[in-house]
Amino acid sequence: MSKTIVITGATRGLGRALVSAFAAAGHTVIGCGRSDGHVRALRTEFPTPHAFKQVDVTDANAVSSWAHEVLSQFSPPDLLINNAALMNTPAPLWKVPADEFHSLVDVNVKGIFHVIRAFVPAMVARKAGVIVNLSSGWGRSTAPDVAPYCATKYAVEGLTLALAQELPNGMAAVPLNPGIIDTDMLRLAFAGGASSYPKPDAWAKRAAPFLLNLSAKDNGRPMTVS
């Protein structure tokens, strides 16, 4: 059965790989990203019934407008994936520029909040759907030089687990550790060491079925794509 799937950060990395995997499986994918060029490329490769729009998740009004547009054309999401995120340039916390710290909080935490406020009421009204907020191994452990990223991903874990307690029966909110994947974000943190890990497309072949199988039984369960 075809599902309606909304993904933020759909233009690069894990989000982009999931778009391909979900579309290939026959699902309708609705995504956003900040780069107009990348969004236009997605529209060309994945035409109707899929839909992609340039949206900055840090802009609450833009997210609200996007959700209104989506919900006027599609049913509420069966699967809502908050994937958009930033990594800080590795450095001791006291050397991290304030603007960079603020940017991580704005995208990694506030962005999820904006998307939840915009889409989840329609899902709650239907009492159906799964919300997946991408966390990280660094949302459950720590490492030096990535304190801002760890802080935001710990916040994602707490936000998601509290949300899970607020949802009606039939729904689920899941914080998801995707595992270690060779993305631009990982290269920023690991440099050359990132190349030894799976590429996003290979990861998505495992992750897409995993995500599609999530249901109300998984509500409030921190999960990891193994």
BALODO-32766 format. One record per residue (C-alpha): residue number from 0; x, y, z; residue in one letter. Coordinates in steps of 0.5 Angstrom, whole numbers, plus 500, padded with zeros to 3 digits. Each point is the difference from the previous one (the first is absolute). Example, Ala and Ser with C-alpha at 12.3 -4.5 7.8 and 13.67 -1.06 7.14 Angstrom:
BEGIN
<site i="0" X="525" Y="491" Z="516" aa="A"/>
<site i="1" X="502" Y="507" Z="498" aa="S"/>
***
This chain:
BEGIN
<site i="0" X="500" Y="500" Z="500" aa="M"/>
<site i="1" X="503" Y="507" Z="498" aa="S"/>
<site i="2" X="501" Y="505" Z="506" aa="K"/>
<site i="3" X="501" Y="507" Z="500" aa="T"/>
<site i="4" X="507" Y="502" Z="502" aa="I"/>
<site i="5" X="503" Y="507" Z="502" aa="V"/>
<site i="6" X="507" Y="501" Z="501" aa="I"/>
<site i="7" X="504" Y="506" Z="502" aa="T"/>
<site i="8" X="507" Y="501" Z="498" aa="G"/>
<site i="9" X="498" Y="496" Z="493" aa="A"/>
<site i="10" X="505" Y="503" Z="496" aa="T"/>
<site i="11" X="507" Y="497" Z="502" aa="R"/>
<site i="12" X="503" Y="494" Z="504" aa="G"/>
<site i="13" X="495" Y="495" Z="504" aa="L"/>
<site i="14" X="494" Y="504" Z="498" aa="G"/>
<site i="15" X="501" Y="500" Z="493" aa="R"/>
<site i="16" X="502" Y="492" Z="500" aa="A"/>
<site i="17" X="493" Y="499" Z="503" aa="L"/>
<site i="18" X="496" Y="504" Z="495" aa="V"/>
<site i="19" X="503" Y="495" Z="495" aa="S"/>
<site i="20" X="499" Y="494" Z="504" aa="A"/>
<site i="21" X="493" Y="502" Z="502" aa="F"/>
<site i="22" X="498" Y="502" Z="493" aa="A"/>
<site i="23" X="503" Y="494" Z="497" aa="A"/>
<site i="24" X="495" Y="496" Z="505" aa="A"/>
<site i="25" X="494" Y="503" Z="497" aa="G"/>
<site i="26" X="499" Y="505" Z="506" aa="H"/>
<site i="27" X="498" Y="508" Z="499" aa="T"/>
<site i="28" X="506" Y="504" Z="502" aa="V"/>
<site i="29" X="499" Y="507" Z="502" aa="I"/>
<site i="30" X="507" Y="504" Z="502" aa="G"/>
<site i="31" X="503" Y="506" Z="501" aa="C"/>
<site i="32" X="507" Y="503" Z="500" aa="G"/>
<site i="33" X="503" Y="507" Z="501" aa="R"/>
<site i="34" X="504" Y="500" Z="493" aa="S"/>
<site i="35" X="495" Y="502" Z="494" aa="D"/>
<site i="36" X="505" Y="496" Z="495" aa="G"/>
<site i="37" X="500" Y="494" Z="504" aa="H"/>
<site i="38" X="492" Y="500" Z="501" aa="V"/>
<site i="39" X="499" Y="501" Z="492" aa="R"/>
<site i="40" X="505" Y="494" Z="499" aa="A"/>
<site i="41" X="495" Y="496" Z="504" aa="L"/>
<site i="42" X="494" Y="503" Z="497" aa="R"/>
<site i="43" X="503" Y="498" Z="493" aa="T"/>
<site i="44" X="502" Y="493" Z="502" aa="E"/>
<site i="45" X="494" Y="498" Z="504" aa="F"/>
<site i="46" X="494" Y="504" Z="497" aa="P"/>
<site i="47" X="492" Y="499" Z="502" aa="T"/>
<site i="48" X="498" Y="497" Z="505" aa="P"/>
<site i="49" X="506" Y="502" Z="504" aa="H"/>
<site i="50" X="501" Y="507" Z="502" aa="A"/>
<site i="51" X="506" Y="504" Z="502" aa="F"/>
<site i="52" X="501" Y="508" Z="502" aa="K"/>
<site i="53" X="505" Y="504" Z="503" aa="Q"/>
<site i="54" X="499" Y="501" Z="507" aa="V"/>
<site i="55" X="504" Y="502" Z="506" aa="D"/>
<site i="56" X="498" Y="497" Z="506" aa="V"/>
<site i="57" X="503" Y="505" Z="504" aa="T"/>
<site i="58" X="494" Y="505" Z="498" aa="D"/>
<site i="59" X="494" Y="498" Z="503" aa="A"/>
<site i="60" X="495" Y="504" Z="495" aa="N"/>
<site i="61" X="504" Y="496" Z="494" aa="A"/>
<site i="62" X="499" Y="494" Z="503" aa="V"/>
<site i="63" X="492" Y="501" Z="502" aa="S"/>
<site i="64" X="499" Y="503" Z="493" aa="S"/>
<site i="65" X="503" Y="493" Z="497" aa="W"/>
<site i="66" X="496" Y="496" Z="505" aa="A"/>
<site i="67" X="494" Y="503" Z="498" aa="H"/>
<site i="68" X="501" Y="499" Z="493" aa="E"/>
<site i="69" X="502" Y="493" Z="500" aa="V"/>
<site i="70" X="494" Y="498" Z="505" aa="L"/>
<site i="71" X="495" Y="504" Z="495" aa="S"/>
<site i="72" X="503" Y="495" Z="494" aa="Q"/>
<site i="73" X="501" Y="494" Z="504" aa="F"/>
<site i="74" X="498" Y="496" Z="506" aa="S"/>
<site i="75" X="504" Y="501" Z="507" aa="P"/>
<site i="76" X="506" Y="496" Z="499" aa="P"/>
<site i="77" X="501" Y="493" Z="502" aa="D"/>
<site i="78" X="507" Y="501" Z="502" aa="L"/>
<site i="79" X="503" Y="507" Z="502" aa="L"/>
<site i="80" X="508" Y="500" Z="500" aa="I"/>
<site i="81" X="503" Y="505" Z="503" aa="N"/>
<site i="82" X="507" Y="500" Z="497" aa="N"/>
<site i="83" X="503" Y="507" Z="498" aa="A"/>
<site i="84" X="506" Y="501" Z="505" aa="A"/>
<site i="85" X="507" Y="503" Z="500" aa="L"/>
<site i="86" X="506" Y="498" Z="503" aa="M"/>
<site i="87" X="505" Y="505" Z="503" aa="N"/>
<site i="88" X="507" Y="501" Z="498" aa="T"/>
<site i="89" X="504" Y="496" Z="505" aa="P"/>
<site i="90" X="503" Y="504" Z="506" aa="A"/>
<site i="91" X="500" Y="500" Z="507" aa="P"/>
<site i="92" X="493" Y="503" Z="503" aa="L"/>
<site i="93" X="504" Y="507" Z="502" aa="W"/>
<site i="94" X="502" Y="501" Z="493" aa="K"/>
<site i="95" X="494" Y="499" Z="496" aa="V"/>
<site i="96" X="497" Y="506" Z="498" aa="P"/>
<site i="97" X="494" Y="503" Z="503" aa="A"/>
<site i="98" X="496" Y="500" Z="493" aa="D"/>
<site i="99" X="502" Y="493" Z="498" aa="E"/>
<site i="100" X="497" Y="498" Z="507" aa="F"/>
<site i="101" X="494" Y="503" Z="498" aa="H"/>
<site i="102" X="499" Y="498" Z="493" aa="S"/>
<site i="103" X="501" Y="492" Z="503" aa="L"/>
<site i="104" X="494" Y="502" Z="505" aa="V"/>
<site i="105" X="496" Y="503" Z="495" aa="D"/>
<site i="106" X="500" Y="495" Z="495" aa="V"/>
<site i="107" X="501" Y="493" Z="504" aa="N"/>
<site i="108" X="495" Y="502" Z="506" aa="V"/>
<site i="109" X="496" Y="506" Z="498" aa="K"/>
<site i="110" X="499" Y="497" Z="493" aa="G"/>
<site i="111" X="497" Y="494" Z="502" aa="I"/>
<site i="112" X="495" Y="504" Z="505" aa="F"/>
<site i="113" X="498" Y="504" Z="494" aa="H"/>
<site i="114" X="498" Y="494" Z="496" aa="V"/>
<site i="115" X="497" Y="496" Z="505" aa="I"/>
<site i="116" X="495" Y="506" Z="502" aa="R"/>
<site i="117" X="499" Y="501" Z="492" aa="A"/>
<site i="118" X="498" Y="493" Z="498" aa="F"/>
<site i="119" X="499" Y="496" Z="507" aa="V"/>
<site i="120" X="493" Y="503" Z="501" aa="P"/>
<site i="121" X="497" Y="497" Z="494" aa="A"/>
<site i="122" X="503" Y="493" Z="502" aa="M"/>
<site i="123" X="497" Y="500" Z="507" aa="V"/>
<site i="124" X="493" Y="502" Z="497" aa="A"/>
<site i="125" X="501" Y="494" Z="496" aa="R"/>
<site i="126" X="503" Y="496" Z="506" aa="K"/>
<site i="127" X="505" Y="497" Z="495" aa="A"/>
<site i="128" X="507" Y="501" Z="498" aa="G"/>
<site i="129" X="507" Y="499" Z="502" aa="V"/>
<site i="130" X="505" Y="506" Z="502" aa="I"/>
<site i="131" X="507" Y="498" Z="499" aa="V"/>
<site i="132" X="505" Y="505" Z="503" aa="N"/>
<site i="133" X="507" Y="499" Z="498" aa="L"/>
<site i="134" X="505" Y="499" Z="505" aa="S"/>
<site i="135" X="507" Y="498" Z="501" aa="S"/>
<site i="136" X="505" Y="495" Z="503" aa="G"/>
<site i="137" X="502" Y="507" Z="503" aa="W"/>
<site i="138" X="493" Y="501" Z="503" aa="G"/>
<site i="139" X="501" Y="494" Z="504" aa="R"/>
<site i="140" X="508" Y="501" Z="502" aa="S"/>
<site i="141" X="505" Y="505" Z="499" aa="T"/>
<site i="142" X="507" Y="502" Z="497" aa="A"/>
<site i="143" X="504" Y="506" Z="500" aa="P"/>
<site i="144" X="500" Y="505" Z="495" aa="D"/>
<site i="145" X="493" Y="499" Z="498" aa="V"/>
<site i="146" X="496" Y="503" Z="507" aa="A"/>
<site i="147" X="495" Y="504" Z="496" aa="P"/>
<site i="148" X="498" Y="494" Z="495" aa="Y"/>
<site i="149" X="499" Y="496" Z="506" aa="C"/>
<site i="150" X="496" Y="505" Z="504" aa="A"/>
<site i="151" X="495" Y="501" Z="495" aa="T"/>
<site i="152" X="500" Y="492" Z="498" aa="K"/>
<site i="153" X="499" Y="499" Z="508" aa="Y"/>
<site i="154" X="494" Y="505" Z="499" aa="A"/>
<site i="155" X="497" Y="496" Z="495" aa="V"/>
<site i="156" X="500" Y="494" Z="504" aa="E"/>
<site i="157" X="496" Y="504" Z="506" aa="G"/>
<site i="158" X="496" Y="503" Z="495" aa="L"/>
<site i="159" X="498" Y="494" Z="497" aa="T"/>
<site i="160" X="499" Y="496" Z="506" aa="L"/>
<site i="161" X="495" Y="505" Z="503" aa="A"/>
<site i="162" X="496" Y="501" Z="494" aa="L"/>
<site i="163" X="499" Y="492" Z="500" aa="A"/>
<site i="164" X="496" Y="501" Z="506" aa="Q"/>
<site i="165" X="496" Y="505" Z="497" aa="E"/>
<site i="166" X="498" Y="497" Z="494" aa="L"/>
<site i="167" X="493" Y="496" Z="500" aa="P"/>
<site i="168" X="500" Y="492" Z="499" aa="N"/>
<site i="169" X="501" Y="498" Z="493" aa="G"/>
<site i="170" X="506" Y="505" Z="499" aa="M"/>
<site i="171" X="507" Y="500" Z="501" aa="A"/>
<site i="172" X="506" Y="504" Z="501" aa="A"/>
<site i="173" X="507" Y="497" Z="500" aa="V"/>
<site i="174" X="507" Y="503" Z="501" aa="P"/>
<site i="175" X="504" Y="497" Z="494" aa="L"/>
<site i="176" X="508" Y="499" Z="500" aa="N"/>
<site i="177" X="501" Y="498" Z="493" aa="P"/>
<site i="178" X="507" Y="497" Z="502" aa="G"/>
<site i="179" X="507" Y="503" Z="497" aa="I"/>
<site i="180" X="499" Y="502" Z="492" aa="I"/>
<site i="181" X="505" Y="503" Z="496" aa="D"/>
<site i="182" X="497" Y="507" Z="499" aa="T"/>
<site i="183" X="503" Y="507" Z="499" aa="D"/>
<site i="184" X="498" Y="501" Z="507" aa="M"/>
<site i="185" X="504" Y="494" Z="502" aa="L"/>
<site i="186" X="506" Y="502" Z="496" aa="R"/>
<site i="187" X="500" Y="507" Z="504" aa="L"/>
<site i="188" X="500" Y="496" Z="506" aa="A"/>
<site i="189" X="505" Y="494" Z="498" aa="F"/>
<site i="190" X="503" Y="503" Z="494" aa="A"/>
<site i="191" X="503" Y="494" Z="496" aa="G"/>
<site i="192" X="498" Y="495" Z="505" aa="G"/>
<site i="193" X="493" Y="500" Z="498" aa="A"/>
<site i="194" X="501" Y="497" Z="493" aa="S"/>
<site i="195" X="500" Y="493" Z="504" aa="S"/>
<site i="196" X="493" Y="500" Z="502" aa="Y"/>
<site i="197" X="494" Y="499" Z="495" aa="P"/>
<site i="198" X="498" Y="505" Z="495" aa="K"/>
<site i="199" X="493" Y="503" Z="501" aa="P"/>
<site i="200" X="497" Y="496" Z="494" aa="D"/>
<site i="201" X="502" Y="493" Z="503" aa="A"/>
<site i="202" X="497" Y="502" Z="507" aa="W"/>
<site i="203" X="494" Y="502" Z="497" aa="A"/>
<site i="204" X="498" Y="493" Z="497" aa="K"/>
<site i="205" X="500" Y="498" Z="507" aa="R"/>
<site i="206" X="497" Y="506" Z="503" aa="A"/>
<site i="207" X="494" Y="501" Z="496" aa="A"/>
<site i="208" X="497" Y="493" Z="502" aa="P"/>
<site i="209" X="502" Y="501" Z="507" aa="F"/>
<site i="210" X="496" Y="507" Z="500" aa="L"/>
<site i="211" X="494" Y="498" Z="496" aa="L"/>
<site i="212" X="499" Y="494" Z="505" aa="N"/>
<site i="213" X="500" Y="505" Z="506" aa="L"/>
<site i="214" X="493" Y="500" Z="504" aa="S"/>
<site i="215" X="497" Y="502" Z="506" aa="A"/>
<site i="216" X="503" Y="494" Z="504" aa="K"/>
<site i="217" X="507" Y="504" Z="499" aa="D"/>
<site i="218" X="497" Y="506" Z="503" aa="N"/>
<site i="219" X="505" Y="503" Z="505" aa="G"/>
<site i="220" X="506" Y="495" Z="498" aa="R"/>
<site i="221" X="506" Y="503" Z="498" aa="P"/>
<site i="222" X="502" Y="496" Z="494" aa="M"/>
<site i="223" X="507" Y="499" Z="496" aa="T"/>
<site i="224" X="500" Y="498" Z="493" aa="V"/>
<site i="225" X="505" Y="494" Z="500" aa="S"/>
***
